[in-house]
Amino acid sequence: MLVIGIAGGTGSGKTTVVNNILQQLNTEGVNVLSQDNYYHDNQHLSLSEREGLNYDHPKSIDFELLLEHVQRLKNNLPIEQPLYSFVTHTRTGDHVLVEPKNVLIIEGILVLTNKELLQEMDLKVFVHADSDERLIRRIRRDTQERGRDLQEVLHRYQNTLKPMHQEFIEPSKNEADIIIPNMRKNSVAIDFLTTVINNSLNQAQ
């Protein structure tokens, strides 16, 4: 199994890169695990307490479960991936059955910060975008898709997102084998990654 980690700051375009890759592939042989579904389940806290948590610190991620799931898939065993709600800031209680496939993509802002998870990856990718561009994308996503207030988004960016990016996410770029500048659609990088994945899929046949 080929395991690829794709990281980058919030709003850097990681999901777009993943989707562009999948559009060029036979996706029947590819799984994508999103870090977003592996936030700790904080149902024991009130909604207001959950809203105040720092979701951009590595401790917010249940890396133990994510690592276990990656290792199970690599050992040809299925997993039940949890589903997470950004509205309630907690897991929904539902799961998605994920069967092992030839390629596994692990995507999320913090996936290159965990040493144990890094050891499971064959290829590590960091998607880079200008900080202003990332902020604009974050505002657009949180206000349109997650029902957040603009002032709340800006406050969280200044007090949490930006310092956590500088402390944890940006330094994880040093772990990457490939850095993709994503101010525009980077066709060369997408084509390269697609070729690597296709070669792996062909070898598995």
N, C-alpha and C positions, 0 to 999 in steps of 0.2 A: 504494500500500500504506500502510495506517495502522499506525504503529509505536508501541506503548505500553510504557513502562518501569514496572515495579511493584517498589518496594523497601521496606525496613523492617528493623528489627532481627530477630535470630534469635528465632523463636517469636512474632513479631508477628501472624502470621495471613495472610501474603502468599498462600500457597498456597490457603488457604480462600477468600480474596477472588477469586483467579483461578478456582477451581472454581465459586464462586457465580455469577460472570459467565458461565462456559461453560455452566452449567445453563440459563441463560435465552437462550442463543444457538443459532443454527445453526452448530455447531462445524466443519462442513465448510469454512467459509471462514476459520478461525482456526488459526494455529500458536502454540505456546508454546515458547520456548527458556528452559530453566532454567540459571541461572548455575552451579548445582551440577555440571553436566556439563562445565564448562569450567575446573575446577581443573587446574593444571599436572600433567602426567604425571611422577611421581617414581619410576618403576620402578627407577632406578639407585640408589636409597637402600634401606636395609634397612627392614623393617616398623617397628622401634622408632624409627628415625630419622624415618620418615614420620609416626608417631604424635606426634612432638614438634614438628612444624611448626606455624606460625601460619596457620590457615586462615581467619582473619577480617581479614587484611591484604589490601589491593588487589593486592599483588604475588603473592598465591597464585592469582590468576585469570589464565588465558590470554586476556586481553582482546584481544590481537592476533588470535587465531583467532575469538573471538566476534564481533569487529567485522567480520572478513572474511566470516563466515557471514551476518551481518545484511545486509551490502552485497550479497552474492551473491543473497540472497532478494529484496532490493529491486530487483535487476536481472533478476528473473524466472529465476534459475538455482537448481537444487537444491543441497542440501548433504548431507554425511554428518556428522551430529551424533555426537560421541563419547559413550560411556556411562561413568559414574564410579561406583566402589564405595566407600562409606563404611566398609566392613569392612576392605578392604585399603589404603584411602587412595591409590588409584591408578586409572587408567582400565582398563576391562575388556578393551580391544582390540576390542570390538564397536562398531558404528555403527548409527545409525538414519537412513534416507534421509528427508529432509524436502523436500517439494515446495513451491514458493512458493504463498502464498494471499493473500487480500485484507487480512487483519489479522495482525499479528505482535505477540505479547506477550512481552516479555523480563522475566524474573522472577528476583530474587535480592537478597541483602542489600546487595551492593556495586554494583549496576548503575547507580546514579545518581552514582557517584564518578569515573567515567571520562569525561573531556571529549569524546573522540572519539565514544564511544558515545552520549552525550547529544545530540550533533548529529544523530544518526540518528533520534531519537525525536520524534514529533508530540505526544505527551501523556505527562507524567511524574507518577507517583502514588507517594505514600509512605504506608505503612500504619503507624500509630502504636499502640503498646500499652504499658501500664504495665510498668516493668522487673521487678517481682515476678511479674506474669502471664507475661511472656516467659520468665523463669527456670523457672517451673513447667512451662510447655509444653516447654521445652528438655530438662528433666530427664525428663519423660514420654517424649518422642520418642527421646532417646538411649539410655535404659535399655530401653525396650520394643522399639524398631524397629532400633536399631543395636548392641545388645548391649554397651553401655558400662557401666562400673562407676559407681555414684553418686558416690564420692569423686573419680573421674577427671573426671566432668562438672562437679562443683562447683569443683574446682581449675582446670579450663580456663576456667570462667566468670569466676572471680575474677582470674586472671592473664592471660587473653587476650581473652575475649569482651567483658567489660565495658569495659576500656580501649580496645579497638579500636572498639567501638560509639561511645564518646564522642569518639574522635579522627576517625573516618571516616564512620560510618553516620549518626549523628545530624546532623552538619553537612550531609550530602547532602540532608536534608529541605528545605534552602533552594532546591534545584533543582526541587522538585516544583511542579506546577501544581495538584495536588489532594492534600490530606492527609486520610486516612481514619482516624478514631478507631475502634479495633477491639476495645474492651472487650466489645462485643456485636455481633451481626450488624447491620451498618449498611445497612439496606435502601435508604435514600435514595441513598447513594453507589453502591451496586451497580446500582440502577436507572439512575442517571445515566450510569455507564460503559457499561452495556448499551445505552442509547439512542445514545450516541456511536458505539459499534461497529456497531450495527445500521444507523445512518444511512450509515456508511462502506460497509458491505456492500451496502446498497440502491443506493448511487450507483455501485458497481462492476458492478452487473448490467446 
